[in-house]
Amino acid sequence: MAGLYRHPKSKMWWFRMVVPERYRLAANKREWKYSLATTDENEARLRHAEKLAEIRRYMAGLDAFAAASIGEQADQIVAKGMVALARANIAHQASFDLHFDVARGVDNVSYGMLKFLSLRVRQGWGGKHAAAAERQCRIMRDTDLEDDRLEFVTDLPPRLGSAFSALDHRKLTSAQIEAFEEQPSYQGAAFREIARGLLAARDWKAAAFETLLVANAAGEALPSHGVLFEAVAERVLRRLAEHRFSHWPEDAELVLNPMTAAMAAHLVEQDVPAPQLAVPDAPDRSLGALYKLWRDARRLGDGEARKSADEWLLAVRRFEELIGPKPVTAITSGDIRTFRDQCFNLPARVEKSIKKLSAREQIAIAAAKKLPTLSAPSVGKQVAAIKALLAVAKEYEWVPVNVAQGIKVDGARHTGTERDHFNDEEMALIYNSRLMTDPDACSDTMFWILFLAPFHGSRPGEHCQLKPSEIVQDDGDWIMRFRADRRPQRGVDGETMPVRHLKTLQSQRDVPLHWIVLEGGFLDFVAAQQARRSPWLFDDLKPAKYGDRYTYLSQAINRELRRLGITQTDKAFYSTRHSMKREGRRRRIPEMNLAQAAGHATRNTGEAYGQGVPLDILKQDMDRLEFRSVHWDAVVHCARARVARWRERMG
């Protein structure tokens, strides 16, 4: 029962409802409890009704999926069980030096089940029907047995709901069995009518032995009651009723159809319970539909390549491959945990040929070849995508709760310690190398990105997406302005430029240029690019799939670092950000100033007031960064030589 509850302190009305036991695993709670966000009782009753309707839709979705799942499970049990019984029969016949194929094995099993089913049903009719059934069974076991040893009571009245309630139906069935089952060419045909009658009457208990036999062969401990038992029983009877034996003549239907038509006139069909499945025109509540809803809300076109969108789509595909194509309303917290655990078995950084395979196939290959598997942060992204989509489902009232909430991936959280700083020796190795002192050692873009990185603490990718117009003077100090684009921009040639995005809100900032970089003639390089009306400050960078202008350059720089001997896995060009922070602390620069330059969030609300440190103060602090192991004169000389050469090229 759902009820209204008024909080004694806040006076707000609350919706409370005990979760029915069969839904508790999916809901991951024992009680639904939500604030109705009102103190007005009449308004609370309206909102209570809306919430109750939402909960009922959620439970109906769970019921629909459960019904579909039971049907699929029953199909698998019957298919597996019948094949197992057929193979057992083949093995048994082989002991008598008889060699049959699977089709013949299925024939033997089906005939045996039909014969025994017919025996039990006809014994329940009593009188001559039971005597005939027993006689046939005994004759098959011992042809010398005399009929006069059998004694039976008179015909028994049909029980309520029986498949063969009419006496004429019983007589006709017995007569057909007598006529057909003693003919080797048509054995099994009349026995099928017993299965067909039980199927029409939905008399599952009558086929309990056959049902449990098939389930046991499939390795399933099936209870003798419940919806799964009924689903398996229905499928077993349907198989028996529709089985066509391979020993029948090709034109057997010409003989059997009249019998089938005569028997059909007596079939007693019971009303089928109303199915719990969703109606055909019910809205799509799959993860794929939820993903499309999210894309539409973000106004992302189908062909638009965005990294987060593709990562979410990959997570959806992997979830459906590993867990199954469940509707959102049927996803449980257990499904999320299983998905998380399975993702740890997926291979990392594999070839395209392996990427095209299903998730389960990839896991099998990773195990067989002992490939590296996904790291905790990568698994965390997959789980976070599903969690975020389920939050969208809750927002749009597809589900009352986000079952993924609270499920964590150990080790997935970014701590800031994944990269180490460059120590003094490594800084000297990089910046005193030919890479930074020989104008011909690398491209101008690589040189300037390397030069800018340690002094400003900016993300290298932020430098790569600067425009010449974003190097400006503010109160006498030259600064870099890191900005995102609100809408697509057009270049000087009229072509649409990729929309730039920043990692965090704090990434939008102004950073003063270091005096050593200015000494190297960086402003002359900027002026040359402005004169050329270049859309980008570093216009020779090729954007990657998602428009990132830093991807390929990053790979090239890290290759150079490996050649210099910096091979530790926790050190890459991104380590310059850590080096800047460490040098700043050595110089006792306030942590808040370093965070502002690097684009990190402030530690508390008070620090955020006033829009940060004034640029002139920040300029003074940033100019104190010098890195004592590096001889910057040689780097400055190389920078000036590059600028002079650039001017000559530009004419």
ABEGO torsion letter per residue (X at the ends): XBBBBBBAAAGBBBBBBBBBAAAAAAAGBABBBBBAGBABAAAAAAAAAAAAAAAAAAAAAAAAAAAAAAAAAAAAAAAAAAAAAAAAAAAAAAAAGBBBBAAAAAAAAAAAAAAAAAAAAAAAAEEAAAAAAAAAAAAAABAABBAAABBBBBBBBBBBGBABABAAAAAAAAAAAAAAAABAAABGAAAAAAAAAAAAAGBAAAAAAAAAAAAAAAGBBBBABEAAAAAAAAAAAAAAAABBBAABBAAAAAAAAAAAAAAAAABBBBBBBBBABBBAABBBABAAAAAAAAAAAAGBBAABBBAAAAAAAAAAAAAAAAAEBBBAAABBAAAAAAAAAAAAABBBGBBAAAAABBAAAAAAAAAAAGBBBBBAAAAAAAAAAAAAAAAAAAAAGABABBAABGBBBBGABBAGAABBBBBAAAAAAAAABAAAABAAABBAAAAAAAAAAAAAGBBAAAAAABBAAABBBBGGBBBBBBBBBABBBBBAAGBBBBBBBBABAAABBBBBBBAAAAAAGAAAAAAAAAAAGBABABAABBBBAAGBAAAAAAAAAAAAAAAAGBABAABBAAAAAAAAAAAAAAAGBBAAAAAAAAGBBBABAAAABGGEBBAAAAAAAAAABAGAABBAAAAAAAAAAAAAAAAAAAX
